[in-house]
Structures are given as structure tokens and as C-alpha cells.
């Protein structure tokens, strides 16, 4: 896995997640908070929130997954938590939560594939994280994200639940 494939946002996400995991010791919540906060900072003050969010989300998730691998954490836990964090962050900055969820799942699948992990399991964990985050936002948002993910990733077990 080449670090050079990450954008500046992805490298920042990776460093933030490594620091959060080492500092707090609670992997899942550390990743959720770091990815949520990084997404919020990435789009803060940017006029075109949607475009910036969609471009950054995949890199944030990839960086978080690489960080988990680097510090020896569970990859699938990192995928679920990173997607959950980015979806929560998208909601907080007014970005399209459904599009963010799709971009986050795509980033998770790419990260899993790059490190030789099961991409089907990555889709399942990522969609579960997205739907959980959407559920925390509201039931209508959860249903909308579930439908969006189901359309984007036909056959993904978590999206159809």
C-alpha cells in the first residue's frame, strides 16, 4: 500500500486517526470523532460544500483505514467507524448525507481492496456504519441513506436490512 496514493486530506486523516487511537485508546469512537471532525474542517468556509465533501470523503476513509492497519487495529471496525464519522460530519456541515455515504463506502471498498481485505465485507461494514450514523440524524435520513446505498451497491447485505 503506497502512502503516496493519498491526497493531502487522506494523509491528514491518517495522521489524525493514528493520533486519536493512540491518545484515547478507544478505536471505534476515536475514528468516528477524527473522521467527523476532519470532514467538518475540510469543508468549513468552502462555498461549494457538496463538491468538496464528495472529493474528500473517499480519501478520509482510506486514510483512516490505512491508519488502522498501521497501528494494528481491526480493519473492518475502522471501515465502519470511518464511514459513520464522515456521514455524521456531512450532516453537521449541511452536505448531502446520501452522496457522502456512497462516497464513503466507495472509499472503504477501495481501501479494503488495496490491502487485500474482503471487499464484500467492507461494503457490509461501511453501509452499516453509514446507516447507523444516518439513524442518529433521524429516521427519515436513515431510510433515505438505506435506499441510496441499496441502489448504489446492489446486494449489499447491510443496506437492505
PAKOLFI-168137 format. One line per field, with one value per atom (N, C-alpha, C): residue number from 1; residue in one letter; atom name; x, y, z. Coordinates in nm, 2 decimals, always signed. Example, Ala and Ser with C-alpha at 12.3 -4.5 7.8 and 13.67 -1.06 7.14 Angstrom:
n <- (1,1,1,2,2,2) $
res <- (a,a,a,s,s,s) $
atom <- (N,CA,C,N,CA,C) $
u <- (+1.32,+1.23,+1.32,+1.28,+1.37,+1.29) $
v <- (-0.57,-0.45,-0.33,-0.22,-0.11,+0.00) $
w <- (+0.78,+0.78,+0.78,+0.71,+0.71,+0.79) $
! end
This chain:
n <- (1,1,1,2,2,2,3,3,3,4,4,4,5,5,5,6,6,6,7,7,7,8,8,8,9,9,9,10,10,10,11,11,11,12,12,12,13,13,13,14,14,14,15,15,15,16,16,16,17,17,17,18,18,18,19,19,19,20,20,20,21,21,21,22,22,22,23,23,23,24,24,24,25,25,25,26,26,26,27,27,27,28,28,28,29,29,29,30,30,30,31,31,31,32,32,32,33,33,33,34,34,34,35,35,35,36,36,36,37,37,37,38,38,38,39,39,39,40,40,40,41,41,41,42,42,42,43,43,43,44,44,44,45,45,45,46,46,46,47,47,47,48,48,48,49,49,49,50,50,50,51,51,51,52,52,52,53,53,53,54,54,54,55,55,55,56,56,56,57,57,57,58,58,58,59,59,59,60,60,60,61,61,61,62,62,62,63,63,63,64,64,64,65,65,65,66,66,66,67,67,67,68,68,68,69,69,69,70,70,70,71,71,71,72,72,72,73,73,73,74,74,74,75,75,75,76,76,76,77,77,77,78,78,78,79,79,79,80,80,80,81,81,81,82,82,82,83,83,83,84,84,84,85,85,85,86,86,86,87,87,87,88,88,88,89,89,89,90,90,90,91,91,91,92,92,92,93,93,93,94,94,94,95,95,95,96,96,96,97,97,97,98,98,98,99,99,99,100,100,100,101,101,101,102,102,102,103,103,103,104,104,104,105,105,105,106,106,106,107,107,107,108,108,108,109,109,109,110,110,110,111,111,111,112,112,112,113,113,113,114,114,114,115,115,115,116,116,116,117,117,117,118,118,118,119,119,119,120,120,120,121,121,121,122,122,122,123,123,123,124,124,124,125,125,125,126,126,126,127,127,127,128,128,128,129,129,129,130,130,130,131,131,131,132,132,132,133,133,133,134,134,134,135,135,135,136,136,136,137,137,137,138,138,138,139,139,139,140,140,140,141,141,141,142,142,142,143,143,143,144,144,144,145,145,145,146,146,146,147,147,147,148,148,148,149,149,149,150,150,150,151,151,151,152,152,152,153,153,153,154,154,154,155,155,155,156,156,156,157,157,157,158,158,158,159,159,159,160,160,160,161,161,161) $
res <- (x,x,x,x,x,x,x,x,x,x,x,x,x,x,x,x,x,x,x,x,x,x,x,x,x,x,x,x,x,x,x,x,x,x,x,x,x,x,x,x,x,x,x,x,x,x,x,x,x,x,x,x,x,x,x,x,x,x,x,x,x,x,x,x,x,x,x,x,x,x,x,x,x,x,x,x,x,x,x,x,x,x,x,x,x,x,x,x,x,x,x,x,x,x,x,x,x,x,x,x,x,x,x,x,x,x,x,x,x,x,x,x,x,x,x,x,x,x,x,x,x,x,x,x,x,x,x,x,x,x,x,x,x,x,x,x,x,x,x,x,x,x,x,x,x,x,x,x,x,x,x,x,x,x,x,x,x,x,x,x,x,x,x,x,x,x,x,x,x,x,x,x,x,x,x,x,x,x,x,x,x,x,x,x,x,x,x,x,x,x,x,x,x,x,x,x,x,x,x,x,x,x,x,x,x,x,x,x,x,x,x,x,x,x,x,x,x,x,x,x,x,x,x,x,x,x,x,x,x,x,x,x,x,x,x,x,x,x,x,x,x,x,x,x,x,x,x,x,x,x,x,x,x,x,x,x,x,x,x,x,x,x,x,x,x,x,x,x,x,x,x,x,x,x,x,x,x,x,x,x,x,x,x,x,x,x,x,x,x,x,x,x,x,x,x,x,x,x,x,x,x,x,x,x,x,x,x,x,x,x,x,x,x,x,x,x,x,x,x,x,x,x,x,x,x,x,x,x,x,x,x,x,x,x,x,x,x,x,x,x,x,x,x,x,x,x,x,x,x,x,x,x,x,x,x,x,x,x,x,x,x,x,x,x,x,x,x,x,x,x,x,x,x,x,x,x,x,x,x,x,x,x,x,x,x,x,x,x,x,x,x,x,x,x,x,x,x,x,x,x,x,x,x,x,x,x,x,x,x,x,x,x,x,x,x,x,x,x,x,x,x,x,x,x,x,x,x,x,x,x,x,x,x,x,x,x,x,x,x,x,x,x,x,x,x,x,x,x,x,x,x,x,x,x,x,x,x,x,x,x,x,x,x,x,x,x,x,x,x,x,x,x,x,x,x,x,x,x,x,x,x,x,x) $
atom <- (N,CA,C,N,CA,C,N,CA,C,N,CA,C,N,CA,C,N,CA,C,N,CA,C,N,CA,C,N,CA,C,N,CA,C,N,CA,C,N,CA,C,N,CA,C,N,CA,C,N,CA,C,N,CA,C,N,CA,C,N,CA,C,N,CA,C,N,CA,C,N,CA,C,N,CA,C,N,CA,C,N,CA,C,N,CA,C,N,CA,C,N,CA,C,N,CA,C,N,CA,C,N,CA,C,N,CA,C,N,CA,C,N,CA,C,N,CA,C,N,CA,C,N,CA,C,N,CA,C,N,CA,C,N,CA,C,N,CA,C,N,CA,C,N,CA,C,N,CA,C,N,CA,C,N,CA,C,N,CA,C,N,CA,C,N,CA,C,N,CA,C,N,CA,C,N,CA,C,N,CA,C,N,CA,C,N,CA,C,N,CA,C,N,CA,C,N,CA,C,N,CA,C,N,CA,C,N,CA,C,N,CA,C,N,CA,C,N,CA,C,N,CA,C,N,CA,C,N,CA,C,N,CA,C,N,CA,C,N,CA,C,N,CA,C,N,CA,C,N,CA,C,N,CA,C,N,CA,C,N,CA,C,N,CA,C,N,CA,C,N,CA,C,N,CA,C,N,CA,C,N,CA,C,N,CA,C,N,CA,C,N,CA,C,N,CA,C,N,CA,C,N,CA,C,N,CA,C,N,CA,C,N,CA,C,N,CA,C,N,CA,C,N,CA,C,N,CA,C,N,CA,C,N,CA,C,N,CA,C,N,CA,C,N,CA,C,N,CA,C,N,CA,C,N,CA,C,N,CA,C,N,CA,C,N,CA,C,N,CA,C,N,CA,C,N,CA,C,N,CA,C,N,CA,C,N,CA,C,N,CA,C,N,CA,C,N,CA,C,N,CA,C,N,CA,C,N,CA,C,N,CA,C,N,CA,C,N,CA,C,N,CA,C,N,CA,C,N,CA,C,N,CA,C,N,CA,C,N,CA,C,N,CA,C,N,CA,C,N,CA,C,N,CA,C,N,CA,C,N,CA,C,N,CA,C,N,CA,C,N,CA,C,N,CA,C,N,CA,C,N,CA,C,N,CA,C,N,CA,C,N,CA,C,N,CA,C,N,CA,C,N,CA,C,N,CA,C,N,CA,C,N,CA,C,N,CA,C,N,CA,C,N,CA,C,N,CA,C,N,CA,C,N,CA,C,N,CA,C,N,CA,C,N,CA,C,N,CA,C,N,CA,C,N,CA,C,N,CA,C,N,CA,C) $
u <- (+0.09,+0.00,+0.09,+0.07,+0.16,+0.09,+0.17,+0.12,+0.10,+0.18,+0.17,+0.04,-0.04,-0.17,-0.27,-0.24,-0.34,-0.32,-0.43,-0.42,-0.38,-0.36,-0.33,-0.44,-0.56,-0.67,-0.66,-0.63,-0.61,-0.50,-0.39,-0.27,-0.30,-0.38,-0.42,-0.51,-0.60,-0.70,-0.62,-0.52,-0.44,-0.37,-0.31,-0.23,-0.33,-0.45,-0.55,-0.60,-0.62,-0.68,-0.57,-0.45,-0.34,-0.33,-0.33,-0.32,-0.44,-0.55,-0.67,-0.67,-0.64,-0.63,-0.53,-0.41,-0.30,-0.34,-0.40,-0.43,-0.55,-0.65,-0.77,-0.78,-0.72,-0.73,-0.86,-0.96,-1.09,-1.10,-1.07,-1.06,-1.18,-1.29,-1.41,-1.45,-1.47,-1.51,-1.41,-1.28,-1.17,-1.18,-1.20,-1.21,-1.33,-1.45,-1.57,-1.54,-1.49,-1.47,-1.36,-1.25,-1.15,-1.20,-1.27,-1.32,-1.43,-1.52,-1.62,-1.56,-1.47,-1.41,-1.33,-1.26,-1.18,-1.27,-1.38,-1.47,-1.52,-1.56,-1.61,-1.51,-1.38,-1.28,-1.25,-1.25,-1.22,-1.32,-1.44,-1.54,-1.58,-1.52,-1.55,-1.51,-1.61,-1.58,-1.57,-1.60,-1.59,-1.73,-1.74,-1.87,-1.94,-1.87,-1.93,-1.91,-1.99,-1.98,-1.99,-2.09,-2.12,-2.00,-1.94,-1.83,-1.71,-1.68,-1.56,-1.58,-1.70,-1.73,-1.71,-1.77,-1.76,-1.62,-1.54,-1.40,-1.32,-1.35,-1.27,-1.31,-1.43,-1.48,-1.40,-1.39,-1.31,-1.17,-1.11,-0.97,-0.97,-1.06,-1.07,-1.09,-1.17,-1.20,-1.07,-1.01,-0.89,-0.78,-0.76,-0.66,-0.69,-0.81,-0.85,-0.82,-0.85,-0.83,-0.68,-0.60,-0.46,-0.40,-0.45,-0.41,-0.44,-0.55,-0.59,-0.49,-0.46,-0.36,-0.23,-0.19,-0.05,-0.04,-0.14,-0.13,-0.19,-0.22,-0.26,-0.40,-0.49,-0.63,-0.71,-0.83,-0.92,-0.96,-0.94,-0.97,-1.12,-1.20,-1.34,-1.41,-1.36,-1.40,-1.37,-1.25,-1.21,-1.29,-1.33,-1.41,-1.55,-1.61,-1.74,-1.74,-1.64,-1.63,-1.60,-1.51,-1.47,-1.59,-1.67,-1.79,-1.89,-1.91,-2.00,-1.96,-1.83,-1.79,-1.80,-1.78,-1.79,-1.94,-2.03,-2.17,-2.22,-2.18,-2.21,-2.16,-2.04,-1.98,-2.05,-2.09,-2.16,-2.29,-2.36,-2.48,-2.46,-2.35,-2.32,-2.28,-2.23,-2.19,-2.29,-2.41,-2.51,-2.49,-2.40,-2.37,-2.48,-2.49,-2.58,-2.54,-2.61,-2.57,-2.57,-2.67,-2.67,-2.55,-2.52,-2.40,-2.27,-2.27,-2.15,-2.14,-2.25,-2.25,-2.19,-2.24,-2.19,-2.04,-2.00,-1.85,-1.77,-1.82,-1.75,-1.74,-1.85,-1.85,-1.75,-1.75,-1.66,-1.51,-1.49,-1.35,-1.32,-1.41,-1.39,-1.36,-1.43,-1.41,-1.27,-1.23,-1.10,-0.99,-1.01,-0.91,-0.90,-1.01,-1.01,-0.94,-0.97,-0.91,-0.76,-0.72,-0.58,-0.50,-0.56,-0.48,-0.51,-0.59,-0.62,-0.73,-0.81,-0.92,-1.05,-1.14,-1.27,-1.35,-1.37,-1.44,-1.59,-1.65,-1.79,-1.81,-1.72,-1.74,-1.72,-1.63,-1.61,-1.73,-1.80,-1.93,-2.03,-2.04,-2.13,-2.10,-1.98,-1.94,-1.96,-1.92,-1.93,-2.08,-2.16,-2.31,-2.37,-2.33,-2.38,-2.34,-2.22,-2.17,-2.25,-2.27,-2.35,-2.49,-2.55,-2.69,-2.71,-2.61,-2.61,-2.60,-2.51,-2.49,-2.62,-2.68,-2.80,-2.91,-2.92,-3.02,-3.00,-2.88,-2.86,-2.90,-2.90,-2.95,-3.10,-3.17,-3.31,-3.36,-3.48,-3.54,-3.56,-3.60,-3.61,-3.48,-3.38,-3.24,-3.19,-3.22,-3.18,-3.24,-3.37,-3.44,-3.39,-3.36,-3.31,-3.17,-3.08,-2.95,-2.96,-3.04,-3.06,-3.09,-3.19,-3.23,-3.12,-3.05,-2.95,-2.84,-2.80,-2.69,-2.74,-2.86,-2.91,-2.90,-2.94,-2.93,-2.79,-2.70,-2.56,-2.49,-2.52,-2.45,-2.54,-2.60,-2.70,-2.64,-2.71,-2.67,-2.59,-2.57,-2.50,-2.60,-2.56,-2.64,-2.69,-2.60,-2.64,-2.73,-2.72,-2.81,-2.95,-2.97,-3.11,-3.18,-3.10,-3.17,-3.26) $
v <- (-0.12,+0.00,+0.12,+0.21,+0.32,+0.44,+0.51,+0.63,+0.74,+0.74,+0.85,+0.85,+0.75,+0.75,+0.83,+0.87,+0.95,+1.10,+1.17,+1.31,+1.37,+1.50,+1.57,+1.55,+1.55,+1.52,+1.38,+1.28,+1.14,+1.13,+1.19,+1.18,+1.25,+1.36,+1.42,+1.33,+1.27,+1.18,+1.06,+1.01,+0.90,+0.94,+1.06,+1.11,+1.14,+1.19,+1.23,+1.10,+1.00,+0.87,+0.80,+0.80,+0.74,+0.81,+0.94,+1.02,+0.99,+0.99,+0.97,+0.83,+0.73,+0.59,+0.58,+0.63,+0.63,+0.71,+0.82,+0.91,+0.86,+0.81,+0.78,+0.63,+0.55,+0.40,+0.34,+0.41,+0.35,+0.37,+0.26,+0.27,+0.32,+0.25,+0.29,+0.44,+0.48,+0.61,+0.71,+0.68,+0.77,+0.79,+0.69,+0.70,+0.78,+0.76,+0.83,+0.98,+1.01,+1.15,+1.22,+1.15,+1.21,+1.23,+1.13,+1.15,+1.25,+1.26,+1.36,+1.50,+1.52,+1.65,+1.69,+1.59,+1.63,+1.67,+1.60,+1.64,+1.78,+1.80,+1.94,+2.05,+2.02,+2.12,+2.14,+2.02,+2.02,+2.11,+2.11,+2.19,+2.33,+2.35,+2.48,+2.60,+2.69,+2.81,+2.79,+2.67,+2.65,+2.67,+2.74,+2.78,+2.65,+2.57,+2.45,+2.33,+2.32,+2.21,+2.08,+2.06,+1.92,+1.87,+1.95,+1.90,+1.87,+1.96,+1.94,+1.82,+1.80,+1.68,+1.55,+1.54,+1.42,+1.39,+1.49,+1.47,+1.42,+1.47,+1.44,+1.32,+1.28,+1.17,+1.04,+1.00,+0.87,+0.88,+0.99,+1.00,+0.99,+1.05,+1.05,+0.91,+0.83,+0.69,+0.61,+0.63,+0.55,+0.58,+0.71,+0.74,+0.68,+0.68,+0.62,+0.47,+0.40,+0.26,+0.23,+0.31,+0.29,+0.31,+0.41,+0.43,+0.31,+0.25,+0.13,+0.02,+0.00,-0.11,-0.08,+0.05,+0.09,+0.07,+0.09,+0.07,-0.06,-0.15,-0.29,-0.30,-0.21,-0.22,-0.30,-0.34,-0.42,-0.33,-0.38,-0.31,-0.28,-0.39,-0.37,-0.28,-0.28,-0.19,-0.04,-0.03,+0.11,+0.15,+0.06,+0.10,+0.14,+0.07,+0.10,+0.24,+0.26,+0.38,+0.50,+0.48,+0.60,+0.64,+0.55,+0.58,+0.65,+0.59,+0.65,+0.80,+0.82,+0.96,+1.05,+1.01,+1.10,+1.14,+1.04,+1.07,+1.17,+1.15,+1.24,+1.38,+1.39,+1.52,+1.58,+1.51,+1.56,+1.63,+1.56,+1.62,+1.75,+1.76,+1.88,+2.00,+1.97,+2.09,+2.11,+2.04,+2.06,+2.00,+1.90,+1.83,+1.72,+1.67,+1.56,+1.43,+1.39,+1.27,+1.14,+1.13,+1.01,+1.01,+1.12,+1.12,+1.10,+1.15,+1.13,+0.98,+0.92,+0.78,+0.69,+0.72,+0.65,+0.67,+0.79,+0.82,+0.75,+0.75,+0.69,+0.54,+0.47,+0.33,+0.30,+0.38,+0.36,+0.37,+0.47,+0.48,+0.36,+0.31,+0.19,+0.07,+0.05,-0.06,-0.06,+0.06,+0.08,+0.05,+0.10,+0.08,-0.07,-0.14,-0.28,-0.36,-0.33,-0.39,-0.37,-0.25,-0.21,-0.29,-0.33,-0.40,-0.55,-0.60,-0.74,-0.79,-0.70,-0.74,-0.78,-0.84,-0.88,-0.76,-0.73,-0.61,-0.62,-0.74,-0.77,-0.74,-0.78,-0.75,-0.60,-0.54,-0.39,-0.32,-0.36,-0.30,-0.31,-0.43,-0.46,-0.37,-0.36,-0.28,-0.13,-0.09,+0.05,+0.09,+0.01,+0.05,+0.05,-0.04,-0.05,+0.08,+0.12,+0.25,+0.37,+0.37,+0.49,+0.49,+0.37,+0.37,+0.40,+0.35,+0.38,+0.53,+0.60,+0.74,+0.82,+0.77,+0.83,+0.82,+0.70,+0.68,+0.77,+0.81,+0.91,+1.05,+1.07,+1.20,+1.21,+1.10,+1.09,+0.97,+0.93,+0.81,+0.83,+0.95,+0.98,+0.98,+1.03,+1.03,+0.89,+0.81,+0.67,+0.59,+0.61,+0.54,+0.59,+0.72,+0.78,+0.72,+0.72,+0.66,+0.51,+0.44,+0.30,+0.28,+0.35,+0.34,+0.38,+0.49,+0.53,+0.43,+0.38,+0.27,+0.15,+0.11,-0.01,+0.00,+0.12,+0.15,+0.15,+0.21,+0.22,+0.09,+0.01,-0.12,-0.23,-0.26,-0.37,-0.50,-0.56,-0.69,-0.67,-0.54,-0.52,-0.56,-0.65,-0.71,-0.60,-0.51,-0.42,-0.31,-0.28,-0.17,-0.22,-0.35,-0.40,-0.44,-0.43,-0.46,-0.35) $
w <- (+0.00,+0.00,+0.00,-0.10,-0.12,-0.05,+0.04,+0.11,+0.00,-0.10,-0.20,-0.27,-0.27,-0.34,-0.26,-0.14,-0.06,-0.09,-0.10,-0.12,+0.02,+0.02,+0.14,+0.25,+0.21,+0.30,+0.36,+0.27,+0.31,+0.41,+0.38,+0.47,+0.61,+0.60,+0.73,+0.81,+0.74,+0.80,+0.87,+0.80,+0.85,+0.98,+0.98,+1.10,+1.21,+1.18,+1.28,+1.35,+1.27,+1.33,+1.41,+1.36,+1.44,+1.57,+1.57,+1.70,+1.79,+1.73,+1.81,+1.88,+1.80,+1.85,+1.96,+1.94,+2.04,+2.16,+2.14,+2.25,+2.34,+2.28,+2.35,+2.38,+2.29,+2.32,+2.28,+2.25,+2.21,+2.06,+1.99,+1.85,+1.77,+1.79,+1.71,+1.73,+1.85,+1.88,+1.84,+1.85,+1.81,+1.66,+1.59,+1.44,+1.40,+1.46,+1.43,+1.46,+1.57,+1.60,+1.51,+1.48,+1.40,+1.26,+1.20,+1.06,+1.05,+1.15,+1.16,+1.16,+1.25,+1.27,+1.15,+1.09,+0.97,+0.85,+0.84,+0.73,+0.75,+0.88,+0.91,+0.88,+0.92,+0.89,+0.74,+0.67,+0.53,+0.45,+0.49,+0.41,+0.47,+0.59,+0.66,+0.57,+0.55,+0.47,+0.32,+0.27,+0.13,+0.07,-0.03,-0.09,-0.15,-0.21,-0.28,-0.19,-0.08,+0.02,-0.05,-0.13,-0.19,-0.26,-0.35,-0.43,-0.34,-0.25,-0.16,-0.08,-0.03,+0.06,-0.02,-0.14,-0.22,-0.26,-0.29,-0.32,-0.21,-0.09,+0.03,+0.10,+0.10,+0.18,+0.16,+0.03,+0.00,+0.06,+0.04,+0.09,+0.25,+0.31,+0.46,+0.50,+0.44,+0.48,+0.45,+0.33,+0.30,+0.40,+0.43,+0.53,+0.67,+0.71,+0.84,+0.84,+0.73,+0.72,+0.72,+0.64,+0.64,+0.79,+0.86,+0.99,+1.08,+1.07,+1.15,+1.12,+0.99,+0.96,+1.02,+1.01,+1.06,+1.21,+1.28,+1.43,+1.48,+1.38,+1.42,+1.47,+1.43,+1.47,+1.36,+1.40,+1.31,+1.19,+1.07,+0.95,+0.94,+0.96,+0.94,+1.04,+1.16,+1.26,+1.22,+1.16,+1.12,+1.00,+0.91,+0.80,+0.85,+0.93,+0.98,+1.06,+1.14,+1.22,+1.13,+1.03,+0.95,+0.86,+0.81,+0.73,+0.83,+0.94,+1.04,+1.07,+1.09,+1.12,+1.01,+0.89,+0.77,+0.75,+0.76,+0.74,+0.85,+0.97,+1.08,+1.05,+1.01,+0.97,+0.86,+0.76,+0.64,+0.69,+0.78,+0.83,+0.90,+0.97,+1.05,+0.97,+0.84,+0.76,+0.65,+0.65,+0.55,+0.42,+0.41,+0.29,+0.26,+0.14,+0.11,+0.18,+0.27,+0.35,+0.27,+0.17,+0.09,+0.00,-0.07,-0.16,-0.08,+0.04,+0.13,+0.17,+0.20,+0.24,+0.12,+0.00,-0.12,-0.14,-0.13,-0.15,-0.04,+0.08,+0.19,+0.17,+0.13,+0.11,-0.01,-0.11,-0.22,-0.17,-0.09,-0.03,+0.05,+0.13,+0.21,+0.13,+0.02,-0.07,-0.13,-0.18,-0.24,-0.14,-0.02,+0.09,+0.12,+0.13,+0.16,+0.05,-0.08,-0.19,-0.20,-0.17,-0.18,-0.08,+0.04,+0.14,+0.14,+0.04,+0.03,+0.12,+0.17,+0.26,+0.17,+0.23,+0.17,+0.14,+0.01,-0.03,+0.00,-0.01,+0.02,+0.17,+0.26,+0.40,+0.42,+0.35,+0.36,+0.32,+0.22,+0.18,+0.30,+0.35,+0.46,+0.58,+0.62,+0.74,+0.71,+0.59,+0.56,+0.55,+0.49,+0.48,+0.62,+0.70,+0.84,+0.91,+0.90,+0.96,+0.91,+0.78,+0.72,+0.77,+0.78,+0.82,+0.97,+1.05,+1.19,+1.21,+1.14,+1.15,+1.11,+1.00,+0.95,+1.05,+1.11,+1.22,+1.33,+1.37,+1.47,+1.43,+1.30,+1.25,+1.25,+1.21,+1.21,+1.13,+1.16,+1.09,+0.94,+0.90,+0.76,+0.69,+0.75,+0.69,+0.68,+0.78,+0.78,+0.66,+0.64,+0.53,+0.40,+0.39,+0.26,+0.23,+0.33,+0.31,+0.28,+0.35,+0.32,+0.17,+0.12,-0.02,-0.11,-0.08,-0.17,-0.18,-0.06,-0.06,-0.13,-0.11,-0.18,-0.33,-0.38,-0.52,-0.57,-0.49,-0.54,-0.53,-0.43,-0.40,-0.39,-0.50,-0.51,-0.45,-0.36,-0.30,-0.17,-0.13,+0.00,+0.11,+0.19,+0.29,+0.39,+0.44,+0.54,+0.49,+0.36,+0.30,+0.29,+0.27,+0.25,+0.38,+0.50,+0.62,+0.67) $
! end
